[in-house]
Amino acid sequence: MTDTTRPLAGRTAWVTGAASGIGEATALALATAGATVAITSRRADKLEALAARIRAAGGEAIAAAGDVTDLGRMEAIADELLERGTLDILVNNAGNNIPERSWGELTPETIDLLLDANLRGTLQVSRLVLPMMQAGGGGVLIHIGSWAAHFISTGPGPIYTAAKSGVVAMSHTINLEHGVHGIRSCVLSPGDVHTPLMDKRPMKMSDEAKRKMLQPEDIAGLVLHVATLPAHVCVNEIIVGPTYR
């Protein structure tokens, strides 16, 4: 009999950018639902602390520090997960932005930084897991996109906007090519979420404004919903925002 309190029991999930914000909340939600969760971030100390929290609550966690822009490290993590069995869920959450984001402030280095963190890393990790999921008979990829990809404005900056738009297009192509293999891909594009990334905005935000934003746990709940849908259901996109504008 299926344990409805642990719908992901026996499944393995990989969450990138898991040290804080949406990634941290998502890792906790998936572990509570029964998944073994591999967590990746550049900050090894925060990863170990999160893994300890998951284990203390009775869950299973694999802390695998690494930067998604480091392809060799991502390949090593994928190989480790493959040795443990199949991978069922990927949450591509890693991303970044900078205060100096307007055209007049961008440099070749910061353009590469933003493309690597927000698009290239997502592409490469997706490429690594697709054969694993196909061999295992299916899986779910959930990419944290952005409101910026759907409602163009100057605020997020041109490179972040272009990168997140690329993530949306990438996800749809996964469904077109790999849906026949039982693989489903979803872009979850939130508006303002109260995460550490908000502190990188050019203009400092008030505490009141942050309280009105979506919270990481809100997005984690949507990730969990998509991850636990029946195998014949594919949610291509979710666009979600706070009630204020």
C-alpha positions in Angstrom: 0.0 0.0 0.0 1.4 3.4 -1.0 2.3 5.7 1.9 0.5 9.0 0.9 2.7 10.9 3.4 5.8 9.8 1.5 4.9 9.8 -2.2 8.5 9.9 -3.3 9.8 7.0 -1.3 12.3 5.1 -3.3 13.0 8.0 -5.6 16.2 9.9 -6.0 16.2 13.7 -6.6 19.1 16.1 -7.5 18.7 19.7 -6.5 21.3 22.3 -7.6 21.8 25.6 -5.8 20.6 23.9 -2.7 22.4 25.9 0.0 19.8 28.5 0.5 16.5 30.0 -0.7 14.4 28.0 -3.2 16.9 25.1 -3.4 17.1 24.6 0.3 13.3 24.7 0.7 12.9 22.3 -2.2 15.4 19.8 -0.9 13.6 19.8 2.5 10.2 19.3 0.8 11.4 16.4 -1.4 13.2 14.7 1.5 10.1 15.0 3.7 8.1 13.4 0.8 10.5 10.4 1.0 13.0 11.1 -1.8 16.8 10.5 -1.4 18.0 14.0 -2.1 21.4 14.9 -3.7 22.2 18.5 -3.0 24.7 20.6 -4.8 26.0 24.1 -4.2 29.3 25.9 -4.2 29.1 26.3 -0.4 30.1 22.9 1.1 29.5 24.0 4.8 25.9 25.0 4.1 25.3 21.8 2.2 26.6 19.7 5.0 24.4 21.6 7.5 21.4 21.1 5.2 22.2 17.4 4.8 22.4 17.0 8.6 18.9 18.6 9.0 17.5 16.2 6.5 19.0 13.2 8.2 18.0 14.4 11.6 14.4 14.5 10.4 14.7 10.9 9.1 15.4 11.6 5.5 18.3 10.7 3.2 20.7 13.2 1.8 23.8 13.2 -0.4 25.9 16.4 -0.1 27.9 16.9 -3.3 29.5 20.3 -3.4 30.2 21.9 -6.8 29.6 24.8 -9.1 27.2 24.0 -12.0 29.5 25.9 -14.3 32.2 23.3 -13.5 31.3 20.6 -16.1 33.9 18.1 -14.8 32.4 18.3 -11.3 28.9 18.0 -12.5 29.9 14.9 -14.5 31.5 13.4 -11.4 28.3 14.0 -9.4 26.1 12.5 -12.2 28.4 9.4 -12.3 28.1 9.0 -8.5 24.3 9.1 -8.7 24.3 6.6 -11.5 26.4 4.2 -9.4 23.7 4.4 -6.7 20.9 3.7 -9.2 18.5 5.7 -11.4 17.8 9.4 -11.1 14.1 10.3 -11.0 13.9 14.0 -10.4 16.2 16.9 -11.3 15.6 20.4 -9.9 17.7 22.9 -11.8 17.7 25.8 -9.3 21.2 27.2 -9.4 21.4 30.8 -10.7 22.9 34.2 -10.1 22.6 37.9 -10.8 24.6 41.0 -10.1 23.8 44.6 -9.2 25.7 45.9 -12.3 23.3 44.5 -14.8 22.4 47.3 -17.2 24.0 47.3 -20.7 26.3 50.2 -19.8 27.6 48.3 -16.8 28.1 44.9 -18.3 31.5 43.5 -19.2 32.6 40.4 -21.2 33.3 38.7 -17.9 30.0 39.5 -16.2 28.1 38.5 -19.3 29.8 35.1 -19.2 29.2 34.8 -15.5 25.5 35.3 -15.9 25.1 33.0 -18.9 27.1 30.3 -17.2 25.1 30.5 -13.9 21.7 30.9 -15.4 21.7 29.0 -18.7 24.8 27.0 -19.5 24.9 25.2 -16.2 21.2 24.3 -16.6 21.8 23.0 -20.1 24.8 20.9 -19.1 23.2 19.3 -16.1 20.1 18.5 -18.1 22.2 16.9 -20.8 23.9 14.7 -18.2 20.7 13.4 -16.6 18.6 12.7 -19.7 20.4 9.4 -20.6 20.1 8.4 -16.9 16.4 9.0 -16.9 15.9 7.4 -20.2 17.7 4.2 -19.1 15.5 4.2 -15.9 12.3 4.5 -17.9 11.5 8.1 -17.2 11.9 11.1 -14.9 11.0 14.7 -14.2 13.1 17.8 -14.8 12.0 21.0 -13.1 13.9 24.2 -14.0 13.5 27.3 -11.9 13.0 30.0 -14.5 11.8 33.5 -14.0 8.9 35.9 -14.5 11.6 37.9 -16.4 11.4 35.4 -19.3 7.7 36.2 -19.8 7.2 39.8 -18.9 10.2 41.8 -20.2 11.4 44.7 -18.1 14.7 46.4 -17.4 14.9 45.4 -13.8 16.4 41.9 -14.0 18.9 43.0 -16.6 19.2 41.9 -20.3 21.5 38.9 -19.8 19.5 37.4 -16.9 16.4 37.9 -19.0 17.9 36.3 -22.1 19.3 33.4 -20.1 16.0 32.6 -18.4 14.2 32.8 -21.7 16.7 30.3 -23.0 15.8 28.0 -20.1 12.1 28.1 -21.1 12.9 27.2 -24.7 15.3 24.4 -23.6 12.7 22.8 -21.4 10.1 22.7 -24.2 12.6 21.0 -26.5 13.2 18.3 -23.9 9.5 17.5 -23.9 9.5 17.4 -27.7 12.4 15.0 -27.9 12.1 12.9 -24.7 8.4 12.8 -23.9 8.3 9.5 -25.8 10.8 8.2 -23.2 8.6 9.0 -20.3 10.6 12.1 -19.4 8.8 15.3 -18.5 10.3 18.8 -18.3 8.7 21.8 -16.5 9.8 25.4 -16.2 8.6 27.0 -13.0 8.8 30.8 -13.5 8.2 32.8 -10.3 8.0 36.5 -9.8 9.7 38.1 -6.8 10.8 35.4 -4.3 12.3 36.4 -0.9 15.7 34.8 -1.4 19.3 36.0 -1.0 19.3 36.9 -4.7 17.1 39.9 -3.8 20.0 41.4 -2.0 21.8 41.7 -5.3 19.3 44.1 -6.7 20.7 47.6 -7.5 18.1 49.2 -5.2 17.9 47.9 -1.7 14.4 46.5 -0.9 12.5 47.2 2.3 11.7 44.4 4.8 8.0 45.1 4.1 8.5 44.5 0.4 10.3 41.3 1.1 7.4 40.1 3.3 5.0 40.6 0.4 7.0 38.4 -2.0 6.6 34.8 -2.7 8.5 32.7 -0.1 10.9 29.8 -1.0 8.5 27.3 0.6 5.8 28.4 -1.9 8.0 27.4 -4.8 9.1 24.2 -3.1 5.4 23.3 -2.8 4.9 23.7 -6.5 8.1 21.7 -7.3 6.7 18.9 -5.1 3.4 19.0 -6.8 4.9 18.6 -10.2 7.3 15.9 -9.0 4.4 13.8 -7.6 2.0 14.0 -10.6 1.2 10.7 -12.4 3.7 9.7 -15.1 1.3 10.5 -17.9 0.9 14.2 -16.8 3.4 16.8 -18.2 3.2 20.3 -16.9 5.1 22.3 -19.4 5.2 25.7 -17.6 4.1 27.3 -14.4 4.1 31.1 -14.1 3.5 32.3 -10.6 3.7 35.7 -8.8 2.8 37.3 -5.6 -0.6 39.0 -5.3 1.0 42.5 -5.1 2.4 44.3 -8.2 
